[in-house]
Amino acid sequence: MLYSIPVARHSLRIPPKARHISGKFPLLVFIIVWTISRYIAKITGMITEQPITLIIFDMDGVIADTTEGHKRAWKEYLTRYDRPLSDSEFLSFYGSNNEEIYNTLFPGHNFSAAELHQMSEDKETLFRRRYGGQITTYPGFFEFLDNCDTMGIPMAVGSSANRANVDFVLEELGITRRFIATVSSDDVEFAKPEPDIFLKAVSLARGDKKTTLVIEDSPIGIKAAHSAGIPVAGLTTTHPADKIIGADLIVNDFFELMNEWYHTSELCPGPGVA
């Protein structure tokens, strides 16, 4: 086993969590609780350390720094309906698919499937028109991809965005061919927070969810990963750490993820370590 990370909750080392929690609770109390939970997990067979064989990336807020772009596109689009949108309201649904978002924004309106589809297409067309040539990513992302390629770990994308947006963003960043599979909300019956997107990504990649790692930025996506039975690393790119505490590991960027990946196993090197 050359590259590994604990694949069960409670099996992570203390420092990542302690950084976010110690400000609220005495560190000693946290260490005691963590140690007890780890012991219980071990004796009940919950802790297994296995090599990662597949990584699934969410797209918006993980691969691409598009959160602000989507927020502006939503606000601009909703002016057609005289519907204001606050930043907090936007963050509450960010990560869901558009059909669910419209039903949330307009409760009581019985939109037909055709109407919802057209509204979704209109909003995403607006996003692509406004932000072509402006898509950027996060610190350490390309280095992380390079390290995964070096280690021979296949990668996939699992996004609640529609197919046109997934293709658009990956092409804008020039990384389409780096993924063995890409799954959008158009490819499944139920989008996040249901597990379908991640389960289909695992299936298309011919992976094993027990040795897969999902990388997410939203509570909705983290819930989807856990519903699929897949461990998940949460990035604080969109939400603060206390909003994504359901993640098995919380990091600020891909450089930190690579560092934590290395240190979660004392015997097995992480990305970029020979």
Secondary structure as UniProt FT lines:
FT   STRAND          4..6
FT   TURN            9..10
FT   HELIX           14..21
FT   TURN            22..24
FT   HELIX           27..43
FT   TURN            44..45
FT   STRAND          49..51
FT   STRAND          54..57
FT   TURN            61..63
FT   HELIX           67..78
FT   HELIX           79..81
FT   HELIX           87..93
FT   TURN            94..95
FT   HELIX           98..105
FT   TURN            107..108
FT   HELIX           113..131
FT   TURN            132..133
FT   TURN            139..140
FT   HELIX           141..151
FT   STRAND          155..158
FT   HELIX           163..173
FT   HELIX           176..178
FT   STRAND          181..183
FT   HELIX           185..187
FT   TURN            192..193
FT   HELIX           196..204
FT   TURN            205..206
FT   HELIX           209..211
FT   STRAND          212..216
FT   HELIX           219..227
FT   TURN            228..229
FT   STRAND          232..235
FT   TURN            236..237
FT   HELIX           241..243
FT   TURN            245..246
FT   STRAND          249..251
FT   HELIX           254..263
FT   TURN            271..272
//
